[in-house]
Amino acid sequence: ETAVADAEALPFEDARFDVVECGGTPIGRLAVDRREHAIHLVAGALLPEHRGRGIGSSLLRALLAEAAANGQAVTLRVDRDSPARSLYRRLGFATVSEDAVYAAMAWRQPKIAS
């Protein structure tokens, strides 16, 4: 699909790279590339002591809300063995392809039955 093809077109020279802060202290990073058909999560990480507190989920939910408001998908690539993969699945991401190292995942706003 277009969103996945857009996400796989490298590099992400237009991506926005942000430092995630808590109380003014840097605790992680987030890199997001916004394209016409999709928002691509290029990279995201939190320092170990800040994981498991819902911060990553909140950041991702904000991206999902933005995508839903704009009729976009959210795409990402993740190490196949990364623990973050279970978080992405819980938030509604589906695996669209895999290779020996990475899994490409995508989220699309659920269709509402009329």
N, C-alpha and C positions, 0 to 999 in steps of 0.2 A: 504494500500500500504506500501511498504518497508519504505519510508521516514517517514510516519506518525508513523509506528510501532517503528522505530528507535527513534523518538522524544519522544514517550511515555515511553520508557525504562529509568527509573530513577535509580540512580542519575546521574547527569552530572559532574562526577568527573574530566573529561578532559576539562571542559569549561574554557574559558579564560574570566577573569573578568577585565574590564578596567574602569578607571575613564574618563569621558568625560570632556574635558577642553575647555574653550574659553578664549583666551588671557592669558593662564597660570592659570586661576582660575577654580577650579572644579565646574562643573555645573550639573553633572549627572553621571550615571553609565550604563554600557553595559556588559552583560554576554552572550557569544556566545559559543556554542558547535558545533564544526565541525566534522561531521561524513562522512562516505563513500557516503551515498546517499542523505544527506541533511545537511544544516546548520540550527541549532536550536537556535532561540533567546530565551535564558533561562530567561533573565530579562533585562529590559531597563527602565530608568526613567530619566527625567530632572527636575531640580528644577522648581517650578511653574513660576518664573519670566523669565525663558528661553523657555517656551513652546509657541507654536504658531508662531515661527520665522523661521520654516523650518529646524531647526537643526535635529530634530528626523527624518524628511523625508530624509534628506541628509544621515544620518547614515544608514537608512534602504535601500535607493537606492544603497549605496555602498555594502551592503550585497547581494542585489539582483543581482548586476553586477558580484560580485564574484561567486555567485551560477550559474548564466547564463554561465559564462566563463567555469565553471567546470561541466556543465550539471546536477546540483543539484537542489533540491527543497529547500525552506526555510520554516521552520515550527515554530510554537509558540503556547503557551497557554495564554489566556487572560481572565480576569474576564468578564463574560457575559455582565455586565453593564458598562464596562470601555469605556470612550470617545475615547480611543486609537483605539478601534475596527473600527471606521469610517476611521481613517488614514490607517489602514491595508487594508481595503476594497478598498480605493482609489488607493492604490499601487498594487492592483491585487490579494490580498489574498482572499481565499474562506474558508468558514467554512466547516470543514470536520466532526466534531462531537461536541456535546454539552452535558453537564450534568447540574445539578442544579446551579453550581457555575461558571464553566469555559467553554470556547469555544476553541477547537483546530482548528487552521487555517493553511493553507498551500498556498504557492506561487510556481507555476511552470512556467518556461519560456514558453510563448505562442509559439505554433507550427506555423511555417511559411508555408503557402500553396505553393506547388511547381508547 
